[in-house]
Structures are given as C-alpha cells and as structure tokens.
Amino acid sequence: MCHDAVQLPHIADDFRINMTPVNEPTPSRRSLLTGGLALGAATVLPLWATGQAQAATGPSVADTTAWGARPPSSPVRVLPTPPQKIIVHHTATPNTTDYSQAQAFGLARSMQDWAMDEKHWIDTGQHFTVSRGAYVTEGRHGSLAALQGGTQTVESAHCTGQNTIAIGIENEGTYLTVDPRGEQYAKLVELCAYICGQYGLRAYQIYGHRDFNATECPGDRLYAMLPQLRRDVAARIGGDPTAPVWPLLHNGDTGDRVRALQHLLVRRGATITVDGGFGPATEQAVRDFQTLVTATSDGWAGNQTWHQLAVPVRQGDTGEAVKAVQLLLTAKGVPTDVDGAFGPGTLASVATFQNTVGLPADGLADARTFSRLLA
C-alpha cells in the first residue's frame, strides 16, 4: 500500500527546514500484501450494521465500527479547520477479482494492521479507501464524522507535509500499467464530489500523491486519469477543473519568481537572502526542504516543491507567503505594497489579477492563483 509518507508529529504544515522530525519512520513503499486480506473474514459485519452510514448526496461509507477496526493507540487529533485539498493514492496491493464487501473490510483491517504494527502509527494513515468492488470504508477514526460535519479535518499520515490539510483517499489495487475498474472509478468520483461539497473544495484541488512526495503512487495510469477525475467532479459541483501548473526553477535563474520562491523558503525556516538570484545557497535550501518533505531531492524547484511550499493566503494573513504574492502581483502589473500584510489593498489587487486571468475574483490567493502569478 502506498503510504511512502511519514507521519510528522503535529508539525505537518508549519515545520522548519532546520528541524529534525522526531520518531518518524523511514519512508518506503509498502510491499504487496500476500494473504493478509483474508484475516478476520468471519467478523465482517452485514450491510445493515450500525456503522454503515449513508451521507446525504454522498456514497455509502462503512465506518471503523462496521469493518471491525482496532482502537487507535493514541487519541486521534481533530483539527478545527477544513482541508485544503484531496490527495488520491493507490494501495499497491494485488488487483483482486474479489469485489465483495468482505474483501473491502479485510483490506481495511490489513491496512490498519500494517500502519500500526509495522509503521507504528497511531491508526490507519488515510481517511477513506475505495475498494475494487466500489465499497468505501473509513480509514482513520473520526474521518467520516468530520466529513459529515464539514468544518474539521482529522490529522492523518498519508502524505508527508500535507497530513493536516489534505484528505487522503486510497484506491485498492496497483495502477502502474492498468486502469481502475469502472465501478471503482465511478465511486471515487462520487466520493470526491461529496468531499468537495462538504468542505467547499473545488475540483482542481484534487491531486495525486506523487505531486507532493517522491513516489510512484497513485500509479502511472491512475495519475494520468486525474485530469478526467477533476472534470468528472466539476461536472457535478461546477467550476473550472484546471489544476495549477508550476514553473521549473534552478541554479542560475533570476527574477521575481526566484524572489517568491525564496520568500516561501524563508517561511519554512531557510536562512537565505531574498535577492532574486538562484545561487548555491538557494539550491541548498531547496534540497533541504525537499528532503524534509520527502520530495525528490534534486535542488530544482518544480511540481513537488511548489505544491509543498505554496500555501493559500487571504485577508488578515501576514508573513513571507503574503510577500511572495505581493511582489508577484506587482510584477504582473498590479502594483501592491510588499509589506507582508494581507489587507484591503492586497485583497483588491488579488481580485483585480484574478479578473484579468479569468479566475473567480474571490481575493483568495490559493494554489491556482499563485501558479498563475508565477506563469
């Protein structure tokens, strides 16, 4: 299963480059399960069990009680804020032809056993799993209740650097060379659309695990389907499904895009000068950051690095990320004071820029607005 990512101990979104994460397991691809899915089959609960929940307009989800989960080894942390995105995974387990609910529940137990016994996490890493038979199971305890409430996020362990701000969905199977089953894909669309509706997310905020960490997950074929997944979700909830596209910066580059990158690195603890020159110090800061978030550590600021660095900023925010947005707005012909304070002037500038590039003028500088500023 695809949990290459490690679980950062309550610092997933505000860690510093000079911090050494404590008690983190070494990232590694999960080996294929060979027979573990049959364990505990006799304890599978029927469809009418109390844990089987049907959320309004959403898919039926079997909660942790329904599939017989172990209790977490420590209390699960529930954050008071909604997630900012959805991250799609594959389990990297065999592409079984057993499409039963019993198989889905056995998979859920095996994934939890692996997470707790081998990785020593407090519980299953992901929030939800879609089986090959199109059954949806809750992963980490409390994920379904948080989703139904629509305002909270359960801290997870499915993607390093994103575990406090992203919903993780596992898809049973290995999708390096084959596509998911049509029924499984349809259920994934249904689940993503419901999550977006509950949390106010947009279809373009659906990503793959490899957008953030150095991993093959969710497999070449499933990853290639993500643009279609976004379009299919957008067909249900509305909006433009076009995902952010990031520049590739490296040693020798200069200019405002490099300055923006440097501001974001400083926000994460790098001790570099924001001078617009991508030299050895900036390259090393990029490598250090990439290593910390288990991205590909090559010193080039590309897709994974931007996805991990760029954070949404809005009115009332302050700091280096706001400075990055302000200087890029000025570079795009929308003069804005680079003072690190997102006040009414910056709000108006962001909305003006969004209007010029055909984005909703909501004044929120999220990943898609940020990527357009960098274009």
Helices and strands as residue ranges (DSSP letters): G 36-38, G 41-43, E 52-54, E 60-62, E 78-79, E 85-90, H 101-113, I 114-118, E 128-130, E 136-138, H 143-149, E 153-154, E 166-171, H 182-199, G 203-205, E 206-208, G 209-211, H 220-224, H 226-237, H 256-267, H 280-292, H 303-309, H 320-331, H 344-356, H 367-374
